[in-house]
């Protein structure tokens, strides 16, 4: 483990110790999805760990821009967001 990897591992374990959730996947396998483990063993030889990302639902409002394209905006940030659904999940 490098110094940077050790510092990241400490951050993840401290997050878990403070009551947060962590996710894991097989080490060095970027094709596998992260999964939540309610009781991680912190086997850094075989698994990668990260703080579980949180999502929230936001409501989008449709509008037509000056080019006549259908766009979506949120009340949270008023950024132009293109989507085909009225609800989207965003990472916090």
N, C-alpha and C positions, 0 to 999 in steps of 0.2 A: 504494500500500500504506500502510495506517495503521501507526502505531507498534506497536499490539497485534498486527497481522498479521505485522509484521516479526519481533517477538519469538517468535511461534508458529513462523514459518518457520525461525528459527535453531534452536529447540528440536527441530524435526523433522529438520533437516539434521544437527545434532549427534548425534541418536539414530542416524541412518543411518551417519554417520562412525564411530561407536563400534561398528558391527557389527549394529545393530538393523534391523528391517524396517519399511518405510513403505508406505502404500497411497495411491492417487490416484484421482481421478475428474474429469470435465470440470467446470470452474469454474461455479458458480452453477446446477448442475443436480442438485437434491436427489433426483430420481427415479432417477438412475443409482446402481448399486451401486459401492462402493469396490472396487478391484482392486489386487492386489499386482503391483508391477513390480520385478523383480530389479535393474534398473539405471535408477533414475529420473533424468530430465534436470532436474528442478526448474524447470519452466516455469510460474512462478506467474501468468503472464498468462492461460494457458489451462486450468490444472489447479489443483485443491485437493489438498493433501497432509495426511496425518495419520500418527501412529505406529500401526502395525498392532496392533490389539487381540488379546490372547492369550486363549485359552479353555482350560479344563481340564474333564475329565470327572469327575463326582462320583457316588457311588453314593447312591441314595435308598432309604429304608426306608419301607414303607407302615404306616400306623396309622389307627385309627378314633378320631375326636375325640368329645367328649361329646355332640354332636348326631347322631352316627352317620354322619358324612361321612368318606369315604375321603380321607386326607391323606398327604403324604410328608414325611419328615424326612431330614436329612443328618447324618452324623457330624461334619462339619466345623463347622457352626454351630448345629445343632439348631433351625434356624428352621422354621416350618411352611411347606412348599412344596407347592402343588397341582400335580399333573402326571399325565399318563396313561402315562408311560414310566418305566422303572427307571433310565435314564441320561439326564442332561441336561448341556449344556455351559453354563458360566458364564464371564463375562468377569472377568479378574483385574484 
